[in-house]
């Protein structure tokens, strides 16, 4: 069980903290450059973000103090945590994977690995935090020892750039990776073998006029009971370079591998489903959409093809994360702000 799921089950009353219709912005943090990715640390003390000036930012949620982490020569697109949240991992477009002390007052990387040739687009930490998986533009998924940083194994077979990697939350021997071509591969970690694949072709397209492959599996997540796997990205890309496309999520039955749902936004927002997470208590899927229509949090229930609620964010959104308390949601924005929103009504006290 993940840290978020454990913390959420301990929080009460659950019903007061899972009301998407009453979502509201609580706090805004500012930087000097547009923001990209974001994650809360597993203990819920900080929120991290990456920026287009190649920096990583840490905001203390109690004080609002900002600390800057400098190393990467390109955008950081992926975060992870090991050592019970005391170690931060960053992975960037420069191909480097770095280890940091999460709470350091003067951050310096404790280890840096030249992980990939070209961009690292995705990172996932195994359930026991002993291994780190990364994927990127060199078509490889690589497995690293979390303590020493040594390369454990490499998985090959993708024909296009790898956009997402995700360990099964309960089984560190199961790893998923999704690519630009709309292919999701499942790997046996110990043997280094592909065991099956999921067809996510609706998430990708080729535009002959612009001569671009566009889309890809931008996000992967498991439902709390592990019965479903969701994959997200974009579709209806009639003009990719003009940002004319719409967010979409595909839901699979985990046991059979069959696609059982296609989730789209009812008002036909123009954007990308950059990330999706299942709420551990609320019984719904949260996705963040960002694009030419602006930024939205979209909320989906089982057996419903369109969102049952949405929250329009003040600016184009590029990533999202759910706090371990399952009450607060972080979103990063092109307007150089990170916003913390709440899922419950105003009368519910913000958790400490």
C-alpha positions as CSV (number, residue, x, y, z in Angstrom):
1,X,0.0,0.0,0.0
2,X,1.4,3.4,-1.0
3,X,2.1,6.2,1.5
4,X,-0.8,8.3,0.1
5,X,-3.2,5.4,0.5
6,X,-2.0,4.7,4.1
7,X,-2.2,8.4,5.1
8,X,-5.6,8.8,3.5
9,X,-7.1,5.8,5.3
10,X,-5.8,7.2,8.6
11,X,-7.4,10.6,7.8
12,X,-11.0,11.3,8.9
13,X,-13.7,12.1,8.0
14,X,-13.0,10.7,4.6
15,X,-16.3,11.8,3.1
16,X,-15.5,15.4,3.8
17,X,-12.2,15.2,1.9
18,X,-13.3,13.7,-1.4
19,X,-15.7,16.2,-2.8
20,X,-14.4,17.4,-6.2
21,X,-17.3,19.7,-6.8
22,X,-16.0,21.9,-4.0
23,X,-12.4,22.0,-5.1
24,X,-10.8,25.4,-4.5
25,X,-7.2,26.9,-4.6
26,X,-5.7,27.2,-1.2
27,X,-2.2,28.4,-1.8
28,X,0.1,29.7,-4.7
29,X,3.8,29.6,-4.8
30,X,5.8,31.6,-7.4
31,X,9.0,31.2,-9.4
32,X,10.8,33.1,-12.1
33,X,10.3,30.5,-14.8
34,X,7.3,28.4,-16.1
35,X,6.9,25.2,-14.1
36,X,6.8,21.6,-15.4
37,X,6.6,18.6,-13.1
38,X,5.6,18.4,-9.4
39,X,5.5,15.9,-6.5
40,X,4.8,15.9,-2.8
41,X,7.4,14.1,-0.6
42,X,5.9,10.9,0.9
43,X,5.8,12.4,4.4
44,X,3.9,15.5,3.2
45,X,6.3,18.1,4.4
46,X,7.3,19.6,1.0
47,X,6.1,20.0,-2.5
48,X,8.8,19.9,-5.3
49,X,8.5,21.3,-8.8
50,X,10.8,21.6,-11.8
51,X,11.1,24.7,-14.0
52,X,12.1,25.7,-17.5
53,X,15.2,27.4,-16.2
54,X,16.4,23.8,-15.4
55,X,16.1,24.2,-11.6
56,X,14.2,22.1,-9.1
57,X,12.3,24.0,-6.4
58,X,11.3,22.8,-2.9
59,X,8.6,24.6,-1.0
60,X,8.1,23.9,2.7
61,X,4.3,23.5,3.2
62,X,4.5,24.8,6.8
63,X,6.5,27.9,6.2
64,X,6.3,28.5,2.4
65,X,10.1,28.8,2.2
66,X,11.6,28.0,-1.2
67,X,14.8,26.2,-1.7
68,X,16.5,25.8,-5.1
69,X,18.3,22.6,-6.3
70,X,20.7,23.1,-9.1
71,X,22.4,20.4,-11.2
72,X,20.6,19.5,-14.5
73,X,21.4,21.1,-17.8
74,X,17.8,20.6,-19.1
75,X,14.3,20.3,-17.8
76,X,13.5,17.8,-15.0
77,X,10.5,15.8,-16.0
78,X,10.5,13.1,-13.2
79,X,10.7,12.8,-9.5
80,X,10.9,9.9,-7.0
81,X,11.7,9.2,-3.4
82,X,13.5,6.4,-1.5
83,X,14.7,5.9,2.0
84,X,11.3,6.5,3.5
85,X,11.1,9.9,1.8
86,X,14.5,11.1,3.0
87,X,16.1,10.8,-0.5
88,X,14.9,12.7,-3.5
89,X,15.5,11.5,-7.1
90,X,15.4,13.8,-10.1
91,X,15.7,12.8,-13.8
92,X,16.1,15.3,-16.6
93,X,16.3,15.9,-20.3
94,X,20.1,15.8,-19.9
95,X,19.9,12.1,-19.3
96,X,21.1,12.3,-15.7
97,X,19.6,10.6,-12.7
98,X,20.5,12.3,-9.4
99,X,20.1,11.5,-5.7
100,X,19.6,14.3,-3.1
101,X,18.9,14.7,0.6
102,X,15.2,15.6,0.6
103,X,15.4,18.1,3.5
104,X,18.8,19.5,2.8
105,X,19.3,23.2,3.7
106,X,22.0,23.6,1.1
107,X,21.2,20.9,-1.5
108,X,24.0,19.1,-3.3
109,X,23.6,15.8,-5.2
110,X,25.0,12.8,-3.3
111,X,25.1,10.8,-6.5
112,X,24.7,11.4,-10.2
113,X,24.3,8.7,-12.9
114,X,24.5,9.2,-16.6
115,X,21.3,7.2,-17.1
116,X,20.2,7.6,-20.7
117,X,21.3,8.9,-24.0
118,X,19.0,11.9,-24.3
119,X,15.9,12.7,-22.3
120,X,14.7,10.8,-19.3
121,X,11.0,11.2,-19.4
122,X,9.8,9.0,-16.6
123,X,10.9,7.5,-13.3
124,X,9.3,5.0,-10.9
125,X,10.4,3.6,-7.5
126,X,9.7,-0.1,-6.6
127,X,7.2,-0.7,-3.7
128,X,10.1,-1.6,-1.4
129,X,12.1,1.4,-2.6
130,X,15.1,-0.8,-3.4
131,X,15.0,-0.2,-7.2
132,X,14.4,2.7,-9.6
133,X,13.1,2.4,-13.1
134,X,13.7,5.0,-15.7
135,X,12.7,5.4,-19.4
136,X,13.4,7.9,-22.1
137,X,14.2,8.8,-25.7
138,X,16.8,6.1,-26.2
139,X,14.1,3.5,-26.3
140,X,15.4,1.7,-23.2
141,X,13.9,1.1,-19.7
142,X,16.7,0.8,-17.2
143,X,16.6,-0.6,-13.6
144,X,18.9,0.9,-11.0
145,X,19.9,-0.1,-7.5
146,X,18.5,2.6,-5.2
147,X,21.3,2.5,-2.7
148,X,24.4,2.3,-4.8
149,X,23.1,3.7,-8.1
150,X,24.5,0.7,-10.1
151,X,22.7,-0.5,-13.2
152,X,20.8,-3.7,-12.5
153,X,19.1,-4.5,-15.8
154,X,18.0,-3.0,-19.1
155,X,14.7,-3.7,-20.9
156,X,14.5,-3.2,-24.7
157,X,11.8,-3.6,-27.3
158,X,10.1,-0.3,-27.5
159,X,10.1,1.2,-31.1
160,X,9.4,4.8,-30.0
161,X,10.3,7.2,-27.1
162,X,9.3,6.0,-23.7
163,X,7.0,8.4,-21.9
164,X,6.0,6.6,-18.7
165,X,7.1,3.8,-16.4
166,X,5.2,2.4,-13.4
167,X,5.9,-0.4,-10.9
168,X,2.9,-2.4,-9.7
169,X,2.1,-0.9,-6.2
170,X,2.2,-4.3,-4.5
171,X,4.6,-6.3,-6.6
172,X,8.1,-5.0,-7.4
173,X,8.5,-7.8,-10.0
174,X,6.0,-6.2,-12.3
175,X,7.0,-3.1,-14.2
176,X,5.1,-1.2,-16.9
177,X,6.4,1.1,-19.6
178,X,4.4,3.2,-22.1
179,X,5.7,4.8,-25.3
180,X,4.9,7.3,-28.1
181,X,3.4,4.6,-30.3
182,X,0.7,3.8,-27.8
183,X,2.3,0.5,-26.6
184,X,2.3,-0.4,-23.0
185,X,4.7,-3.3,-22.1
186,X,4.6,-5.3,-18.9
187,X,8.0,-6.7,-17.7
188,X,9.1,-9.4,-15.4
189,X,11.7,-7.5,-13.4
190,X,13.7,-10.5,-12.2
191,X,14.0,-12.2,-15.6
192,X,14.1,-9.0,-17.7
193,X,11.4,-10.4,-20.0
194,X,8.3,-8.9,-21.5
195,X,5.3,-10.8,-20.3
196,X,2.4,-9.0,-22.1
197,X,1.4,-5.7,-23.7
198,X,-1.6,-3.4,-23.6
199,X,-2.9,-1.7,-26.8
200,X,-3.1,2.1,-26.2
201,X,-3.3,3.0,-29.9
202,X,-6.0,5.7,-29.3
203,X,-3.3,7.7,-27.4
204,X,-1.2,8.3,-30.5
205,X,-1.5,9.5,-34.0
206,X,0.7,10.4,-37.0
207,X,0.1,13.7,-38.8
208,X,1.2,13.4,-42.4
209,X,1.0,17.1,-43.2
210,X,3.2,18.1,-40.2
211,X,5.2,14.8,-40.4
212,X,5.0,14.2,-36.7
213,X,4.2,11.3,-34.4
214,X,2.2,12.8,-31.6
215,X,0.6,11.7,-28.3
216,X,2.0,8.8,-26.4
217,X,1.3,7.1,-23.0
218,X,1.9,10.1,-20.7
219,X,0.6,8.6,-17.5
220,X,0.0,5.2,-15.9
221,X,-1.8,4.4,-12.6
222,X,-3.4,1.6,-10.7
223,X,-6.8,1.7,-8.9
224,X,-6.6,1.2,-5.1
225,X,-7.9,-2.3,-5.3
226,X,-5.5,-3.0,-8.3
227,X,-8.3,-4.2,-10.5
228,X,-7.9,-1.5,-13.0
229,X,-5.0,0.2,-14.9
230,X,-5.5,3.6,-16.4
231,X,-3.4,5.2,-19.1
232,X,-3.7,8.8,-20.3
233,X,-2.6,11.2,-22.9
234,X,-4.3,12.9,-25.9
235,X,-6.3,12.1,-29.0
236,X,-8.1,13.8,-31.8
237,X,-4.8,15.5,-32.8
238,X,-6.0,17.2,-36.0
239,X,-3.3,19.9,-35.6
240,X,-0.6,18.7,-33.2
241,X,1.8,21.6,-33.6
242,X,-1.2,24.0,-33.1
243,X,-2.2,22.3,-29.9
244,X,-5.5,21.1,-31.4
245,X,-6.0,17.8,-29.5
246,X,-8.1,16.6,-26.5
247,X,-7.3,14.7,-23.2
248,X,-8.2,11.0,-23.0
249,X,-7.8,8.2,-20.6
250,X,-8.1,4.4,-21.2
251,X,-9.0,2.0,-18.4
252,X,-8.0,-1.7,-18.6
253,X,-9.1,-4.7,-16.6
254,X,-5.8,-5.7,-15.0
255,X,-6.4,-9.4,-14.9
256,X,-7.5,-9.8,-18.5
257,X,-5.7,-6.8,-20.1
258,X,-8.9,-5.9,-21.8
259,X,-9.7,-2.2,-22.3
260,X,-13.0,-1.6,-20.6
261,X,-13.4,2.2,-20.7
262,X,-12.5,5.3,-22.7
263,X,-12.7,8.5,-20.7
264,X,-13.0,11.9,-22.4
265,X,-13.9,15.4,-21.3
266,X,-17.5,16.4,-22.1
267,X,-16.9,20.0,-23.2
268,X,-14.1,18.8,-25.5
269,X,-11.2,20.6,-23.8
270,X,-8.1,21.2,-25.9
271,X,-5.3,19.7,-23.9
272,X,-3.4,16.6,-22.7
273,X,-4.1,14.3,-19.8
274,X,-0.6,14.9,-18.3
275,X,-1.1,12.8,-15.2
276,X,-3.8,10.7,-13.6
277,X,-4.2,9.2,-10.1
278,X,-6.9,7.3,-8.4
279,X,-8.1,8.8,-5.2
280,X,-7.5,6.2,-2.5
281,X,-10.8,6.8,-0.7
282,X,-13.0,8.8,-3.1
283,X,-13.8,6.1,-5.6
284,X,-12.8,8.2,-8.6
285,X,-9.9,9.0,-11.0
286,X,-8.4,12.5,-11.0
287,X,-6.7,13.7,-14.2
288,X,-5.0,17.0,-14.9
289,X,-5.5,18.5,-18.4
290,X,-3.4,21.3,-19.8
291,X,-3.4,22.9,-23.2
292,X,-4.9,25.6,-25.3
293,X,-8.2,25.4,-23.3
294,X,-6.3,26.2,-20.1
295,X,-5.9,23.9,-17.1
296,X,-8.5,21.6,-15.6
297,X,-8.8,18.9,-12.9
298,X,-11.1,16.3,-14.3
299,X,-12.9,13.7,-12.1
300,X,-14.1,10.4,-13.4
301,X,-16.2,7.6,-11.9
302,X,-16.4,3.9,-13.0
303,X,-18.8,3.2,-15.8
304,X,-19.1,6.9,-16.8
305,X,-17.3,8.0,-20.0
306,X,-17.3,11.7,-19.2
307,X,-16.1,13.5,-16.1
308,X,-18.7,13.9,-13.3
309,X,-17.0,17.1,-12.0
310,X,-14.3,19.4,-13.2
311,X,-12.3,22.3,-11.7
312,X,-11.0,25.0,-13.9
313,X,-7.5,26.1,-12.9
314,X,-6.3,29.7,-13.3
315,X,-3.7,28.8,-15.9
316,X,-2.4,26.1,-18.3
317,X,-1.5,23.0,-16.1
318,X,1.4,20.7,-16.8
319,X,1.5,18.2,-13.9
320,X,-0.4,17.2,-10.8
321,X,0.2,15.2,-7.6
322,X,-2.0,14.2,-4.7
323,X,-0.8,14.9,-1.1
324,X,-0.5,11.9,1.2
325,X,-3.5,13.3,3.2
326,X,-5.6,12.7,0.0
327,X,-7.1,16.2,0.6
328,X,-4.6,18.5,-1.2
329,X,-3.7,18.5,-4.9
330,X,-0.6,20.2,-6.4
331,X,-0.6,21.5,-9.9
332,X,2.2,23.2,-11.9
333,X,1.5,25.9,-14.4
334,X,2.9,27.8,-17.3
335,X,2.4,31.1,-15.5
336,X,5.3,30.3,-13.2
337,X,3.1,29.2,-10.3
338,X,2.5,26.1,-8.3
339,X,-1.0,25.9,-6.8
340,X,-2.3,23.8,-3.9
341,X,-6.0,23.0,-4.2
342,X,-8.3,21.4,-1.7
343,X,-10.9,18.7,-2.6
344,X,-13.2,19.3,0.3
345,X,-15.6,22.1,1.4
346,X,-14.2,25.3,3.0
347,X,-15.4,24.3,6.5
348,X,-13.0,21.3,6.5
349,X,-9.8,22.2,8.3
350,X,-6.6,21.9,6.2
351,X,-4.7,18.8,7.6
352,X,-1.4,19.6,9.4
